[in-house]
Amino acid sequence: MSLNGYDVYRFGGKELYVKEGQSDEEAKKVVIDFFDGLFKKYRLLPE
């Protein structure tokens, strides 16, 4: 896909898995940090 100009991003299950009784804050942080970096990379957020 990269040869056709697409960037592909994938989350595996391990990054988002929350064990029973644990907080989901770490999984949320992974997603928020990813999209924050992605938006900065493509300059989608105001500076």
Secondary structure, 3 states (H helix, E strand, C coil): CHHHCCCCCCCCHHHHCCCCCCCCHHHHHHHHHHHHHHHHHCCCCCC
